[in-house]
């Protein structure tokens, strides 16, 4: 009953926002001849101060500056309007202009995005190569086409980071230590598969409900970046962590494609250019914030185990079969485009 009430309140909130926004986004003229302000609502699930959140705040700042106030970006963060799946569905339908979702959650919209969930398909040492391919190469063009087919226009491929396993009650020093744990995952089949390959019981839980699930023992752990875990205050209930860096995630900022196509050309250009500039800023601060967050874990008393090369190889060996398992779901062309960035 409680979940139904929460869902109803979210629907009402979105509907109310839609009514407020109706008629204000066309870019037409008022009775006095002045151009109407274009109001763009951007929903995302990330915590205040997180690297993704800071990137979207920078995007708002740049858009409003470049448009001389003609465009206002209203940000609804920290799951204010619901989980990233809920808000991206609203963006698809056109009842919300923009929403951001993690790449694992994109599996519910397009299976191609599962390529980034594959364990260890990317490595942080090749991160600049990946950025270039996303921003200027065939990889970005490929993903733009995929998004377009489901009614979305990509604006930012934000740096989310590499996920690490953390637990509330069991020390982790090697892959076998994860066996038997109940771990929170997204709905991504690959992420669920990674948990199972490591002997864990996968429990898909919405991000906004994960803290409570950890606190109440519904799950024993999760996989996420140190930065987001710290900013979302999950460190309050965590005891142990390991720098597994088992998969890479992005936070993908999308606009409803029909809405974007209906905007004046100069506003379209401002949005795209602002996204590029905000992305450069966001990526530039991300690695440093992650390093600092890991140190905050340690300073707060959480025991963080740094894997030796041999211990990390065990993680890779146990999870590598997932590449073959999902080869029918992920086009080889896309796999090749991602792997080409890793050298």
C-alpha positions as CSV (number, residue, x, y, z in Angstrom):
1,X,0.0,0.0,0.0
2,X,2.8,2.3,0.9
3,X,4.6,1.7,-2.4
4,X,1.4,2.4,-4.3
5,X,1.0,5.7,-2.4
6,X,4.6,6.7,-3.2
7,X,4.1,5.8,-6.9
8,X,0.8,7.8,-7.0
9,X,2.5,10.9,-5.4
10,X,5.3,10.7,-8.0
11,X,2.8,10.6,-10.8
12,X,0.9,13.5,-9.4
13,X,4.2,15.5,-9.0
14,X,5.2,14.9,-12.6
15,X,1.7,15.7,-13.8
16,X,1.7,19.0,-11.8
17,X,5.1,19.9,-13.2
18,X,3.9,19.2,-16.7
19,X,0.9,21.5,-16.2
20,X,3.2,24.2,-14.9
21,X,5.5,23.8,-17.8
22,X,2.8,23.6,-20.5
23,X,2.9,26.6,-22.9
24,X,6.2,28.0,-21.5
25,X,8.6,26.0,-23.7
26,X,7.7,26.9,-27.2
27,X,9.9,29.8,-27.6
28,X,7.1,31.9,-29.0
29,X,6.1,35.5,-28.3
30,X,4.1,36.9,-25.4
31,X,1.3,39.5,-25.9
32,X,3.9,42.2,-25.4
33,X,6.1,40.8,-28.2
34,X,8.9,39.5,-25.9
35,X,10.2,36.0,-26.5
36,X,8.9,33.5,-24.0
37,X,11.4,31.9,-21.6
38,X,12.0,28.3,-22.4
39,X,11.9,26.2,-19.3
40,X,13.6,22.9,-19.3
41,X,13.2,20.5,-16.4
42,X,16.1,18.1,-15.8
43,X,15.6,15.2,-13.4
44,X,18.4,13.0,-12.1
45,X,18.9,10.6,-9.1
46,X,22.4,11.6,-7.9
47,X,23.2,13.0,-4.5
48,X,24.2,16.7,-3.8
49,X,27.9,17.3,-4.4
50,X,28.4,14.2,-6.5
51,X,30.5,14.5,-9.7
52,X,27.4,13.9,-11.9
53,X,25.4,16.4,-10.0
54,X,28.1,19.1,-10.3
55,X,28.2,18.4,-14.1
56,X,24.5,19.1,-14.4
57,X,24.7,22.2,-12.3
58,X,27.5,23.4,-14.7
59,X,25.3,22.6,-17.7
60,X,22.5,24.8,-16.2
61,X,24.9,27.6,-15.6
62,X,26.3,27.5,-19.2
63,X,23.0,27.2,-20.9
64,X,21.5,30.1,-19.1
65,X,24.6,32.2,-19.7
66,X,24.8,31.4,-23.4
67,X,21.1,32.0,-24.0
68,X,21.1,35.4,-22.2
69,X,18.4,34.1,-19.9
70,X,16.1,32.9,-22.7
71,X,16.4,29.4,-21.4
72,X,16.0,28.3,-17.8
73,X,17.1,24.9,-16.7
74,X,15.3,23.6,-13.6
75,X,17.2,20.7,-11.9
76,X,15.4,18.1,-9.8
77,X,18.1,15.9,-8.3
78,X,18.4,13.2,-5.7
79,X,15.4,11.2,-7.0
80,X,13.1,14.1,-6.3
81,X,10.9,13.1,-9.2
82,X,11.5,9.3,-8.9
83,X,14.2,6.8,-9.9
84,X,16.2,7.4,-13.1
85,X,14.1,4.7,-14.8
86,X,10.9,6.5,-13.9
87,X,12.1,9.9,-15.1
88,X,13.6,8.6,-18.3
89,X,10.3,6.9,-19.1
90,X,8.7,10.3,-18.6
91,X,11.3,11.9,-20.9
92,X,10.5,9.3,-23.6
93,X,6.8,10.1,-23.3
94,X,7.5,13.8,-23.5
95,X,6.0,14.7,-20.1
96,X,9.5,15.7,-18.9
97,X,12.1,17.5,-21.1
98,X,15.3,15.9,-19.7
99,X,16.4,13.1,-17.5
100,X,19.7,11.3,-16.6
101,X,20.1,7.6,-16.0
102,X,23.0,5.3,-15.3
103,X,24.2,3.1,-18.1
104,X,23.2,-0.2,-16.4
105,X,19.6,1.1,-16.1
106,X,19.6,1.8,-19.9
107,X,19.4,-2.0,-20.4
108,X,15.6,-1.6,-19.7
109,X,15.4,0.7,-22.7
110,X,18.0,-0.7,-25.1
111,X,20.1,-3.9,-24.8
112,X,23.0,-2.3,-26.6
113,X,24.0,-0.3,-23.5
114,X,24.7,-3.5,-21.7
115,X,28.1,-3.4,-23.4
116,X,29.4,-1.1,-20.6
117,X,28.1,-3.4,-17.9
118,X,30.4,-6.2,-19.1
119,X,33.0,-6.8,-16.4
120,X,36.4,-5.3,-17.1
121,X,35.6,-4.4,-20.7
122,X,37.2,-1.0,-20.0
123,X,40.1,0.1,-17.9
124,X,40.7,3.5,-16.3
125,X,44.1,3.7,-17.9
126,X,42.4,4.0,-21.3
127,X,39.8,6.5,-20.2
128,X,40.9,9.3,-22.5
129,X,40.6,7.0,-25.5
130,X,37.0,6.1,-24.4
131,X,36.1,9.8,-24.0
132,X,37.4,10.6,-27.5
133,X,35.4,7.8,-29.1
134,X,32.3,8.9,-27.3
135,X,32.6,12.5,-28.1
136,X,34.1,12.5,-31.6
137,X,34.3,8.9,-32.9
138,X,32.1,6.2,-34.3
139,X,31.2,4.9,-30.8
140,X,29.4,8.1,-30.0
141,X,27.6,8.1,-33.4
142,X,26.5,4.5,-32.9
143,X,25.0,5.3,-29.4
144,X,23.4,8.5,-30.7
145,X,21.5,6.4,-33.3
146,X,20.5,3.8,-30.7
147,X,19.1,6.6,-28.5
148,X,17.3,8.2,-31.4
149,X,15.4,5.0,-32.1
150,X,13.8,5.1,-28.7
151,X,12.9,8.8,-28.8
152,X,15.9,10.3,-27.0
153,X,18.6,12.9,-27.8
154,X,21.9,12.4,-26.0
155,X,23.3,15.6,-24.4
156,X,26.0,14.4,-22.0
157,X,27.8,11.1,-21.5
158,X,28.8,12.0,-18.0
159,X,31.5,10.3,-16.1
160,X,30.0,8.1,-13.4
161,X,33.0,5.9,-12.7
162,X,34.1,2.4,-11.8
163,X,32.0,0.4,-9.3
164,X,33.5,-1.3,-6.3
165,X,31.9,-3.9,-4.0
166,X,31.0,-2.8,-0.5
167,X,29.4,-4.7,2.4
168,X,27.7,-4.0,5.7
169,X,29.1,-7.0,7.6
170,X,31.7,-9.1,5.9
171,X,35.3,-8.3,5.1
172,X,36.3,-8.6,1.4
173,X,39.9,-9.5,0.5
174,X,39.3,-11.8,-2.5
175,X,36.5,-12.8,-4.9
176,X,35.5,-15.8,-2.8
177,X,34.7,-13.6,0.2
178,X,31.6,-12.4,-1.7
179,X,30.0,-15.8,-1.9
180,X,26.6,-16.0,-0.2
181,X,26.1,-12.3,0.1
182,X,22.8,-10.6,-1.0
183,X,23.9,-7.8,-3.2
184,X,21.9,-4.9,-4.6
185,X,21.9,-4.5,-8.4
186,X,20.1,-2.6,-11.0
187,X,17.8,-4.4,-13.5
188,X,20.8,-4.9,-15.9
189,X,21.0,-8.6,-16.7
190,X,24.7,-8.3,-17.0
191,X,25.0,-6.7,-13.5
192,X,22.9,-9.5,-12.1
193,X,25.0,-12.0,-14.0
194,X,28.2,-10.6,-12.5
195,X,26.8,-11.0,-9.0
196,X,25.8,-14.6,-9.7
197,X,29.2,-15.4,-11.2
198,X,30.8,-14.3,-8.0
199,X,28.5,-16.5,-5.9
200,X,26.2,-13.7,-4.6
201,X,22.4,-13.5,-4.6
202,X,21.4,-10.6,-6.9
203,X,18.6,-8.4,-5.6
204,X,17.5,-5.6,-7.9
205,X,16.7,-2.5,-5.8
206,X,15.9,1.0,-7.0
207,X,18.6,3.5,-6.1
208,X,16.5,5.6,-3.8
209,X,15.6,2.5,-1.7
210,X,19.1,1.1,-1.4
211,X,20.2,2.9,1.8
212,X,17.2,1.5,3.6
213,X,17.7,-2.0,2.1
214,X,21.3,-1.9,3.5
215,X,20.2,-0.6,6.8
216,X,17.5,-3.2,7.3
217,X,19.5,-6.1,6.0
218,X,17.4,-6.7,2.9
219,X,20.8,-6.7,1.1
220,X,24.3,-7.1,2.5
221,X,26.2,-5.0,0.0
222,X,26.2,-3.3,-3.4
223,X,28.6,-2.2,-6.1
224,X,29.1,1.5,-6.7
225,X,31.6,4.3,-6.9
226,X,33.2,5.5,-3.7
227,X,32.1,9.0,-4.7
228,X,28.4,8.3,-5.0
229,X,28.4,6.0,-1.9
230,X,29.9,8.8,0.2
231,X,27.7,11.6,-1.2
232,X,24.6,9.5,-0.7
233,X,25.7,8.7,2.9
234,X,25.8,5.0,2.4
235,X,29.1,4.9,4.2
236,X,27.0,5.4,7.4
237,X,25.9,1.7,7.2
238,X,28.9,0.2,5.4
239,X,31.9,-1.6,7.1
240,X,34.0,-3.1,4.3
241,X,35.0,-2.3,0.7
242,X,37.3,-3.6,-2.0
243,X,38.6,-1.7,-5.0
244,X,37.2,-4.2,-7.5
245,X,36.5,-1.6,-10.2
246,X,34.6,-4.4,-11.9
247,X,32.6,-2.4,-14.3
248,X,32.4,1.2,-15.7
249,X,29.3,3.3,-15.7
250,X,28.3,6.5,-17.2
251,X,25.4,8.8,-16.4
252,X,23.6,9.5,-19.6
253,X,21.7,12.9,-19.9
254,X,19.0,12.7,-22.5
255,X,16.4,15.1,-23.9
256,X,13.1,14.1,-25.5
257,X,14.1,14.0,-29.2
258,X,10.8,15.4,-30.5
259,X,11.1,18.3,-28.0
260,X,14.7,18.9,-29.0
261,X,13.9,18.9,-32.7
262,X,11.1,21.4,-32.1
263,X,13.4,24.0,-30.4
264,X,14.8,27.0,-32.4
265,X,18.0,26.1,-34.1
266,X,20.1,28.5,-32.1
267,X,18.7,27.0,-28.8
268,X,19.5,23.5,-30.0
269,X,23.1,24.6,-30.7
270,X,23.4,26.2,-27.2
271,X,22.2,23.0,-25.5
272,X,24.6,20.8,-27.5
273,X,27.6,23.1,-27.0
274,X,26.7,23.6,-23.3
275,X,26.6,19.9,-22.8
276,X,30.1,19.5,-24.3
277,X,31.5,22.2,-22.1
278,X,29.9,20.9,-19.0
279,X,31.1,17.4,-19.8
280,X,34.7,18.6,-20.1
281,X,34.4,20.2,-16.7
282,X,32.6,17.2,-15.1
283,X,35.2,14.7,-16.3
284,X,38.0,16.9,-15.2
285,X,36.9,16.8,-11.6
286,X,35.7,13.2,-11.4
287,X,38.9,11.3,-10.8
288,X,40.0,13.6,-8.0
289,X,36.6,13.4,-6.3
290,X,36.7,9.6,-6.4
291,X,40.2,9.5,-4.9
292,X,39.1,11.8,-2.1
293,X,35.9,9.8,-1.5
294,X,37.9,6.6,-1.1
295,X,40.1,8.3,1.5
296,X,37.0,9.5,3.3
297,X,35.9,5.9,3.5
298,X,39.2,5.0,5.1
299,X,39.2,7.9,7.5
300,X,35.6,7.1,8.6
301,X,36.8,3.6,9.7
302,X,35.6,1.5,6.7
303,X,38.2,-1.2,5.9
304,X,39.1,-0.8,2.2
305,X,41.1,-3.7,0.7
306,X,43.2,-2.9,-2.4
307,X,43.4,-5.9,-4.6
308,X,46.7,-7.3,-5.7
309,X,47.1,-7.9,-9.5
310,X,46.6,-11.6,-8.7
311,X,43.4,-11.0,-6.7
312,X,42.0,-8.8,-9.4
313,X,42.8,-11.4,-12.0
314,X,40.6,-13.8,-10.1
315,X,37.7,-11.4,-10.4
316,X,38.3,-11.1,-14.1
317,X,38.5,-14.9,-14.6
318,X,35.3,-15.6,-12.7
319,X,33.3,-12.9,-14.6
320,X,34.8,-13.2,-18.1
321,X,32.2,-15.9,-19.3
322,X,29.5,-13.2,-19.2
323,X,31.1,-11.7,-22.4
324,X,30.1,-14.9,-24.2
325,X,26.8,-15.3,-22.5
326,X,25.5,-11.9,-23.8
327,X,27.2,-12.0,-27.2
328,X,23.8,-12.5,-28.8
329,X,22.3,-9.4,-27.1
330,X,25.2,-7.0,-27.8
331,X,26.1,-6.4,-31.4
332,X,29.7,-7.4,-32.3
333,X,30.1,-4.1,-34.0
334,X,29.5,-2.3,-30.8
335,X,31.8,-4.6,-28.8
336,X,34.5,-3.9,-31.3
337,X,34.0,-0.1,-31.0
338,X,34.4,-0.3,-27.2
339,X,37.3,-2.7,-27.3
340,X,39.1,-0.5,-29.9
341,X,39.4,2.2,-27.1
342,X,41.3,-0.1,-24.8
343,X,44.7,0.1,-26.4
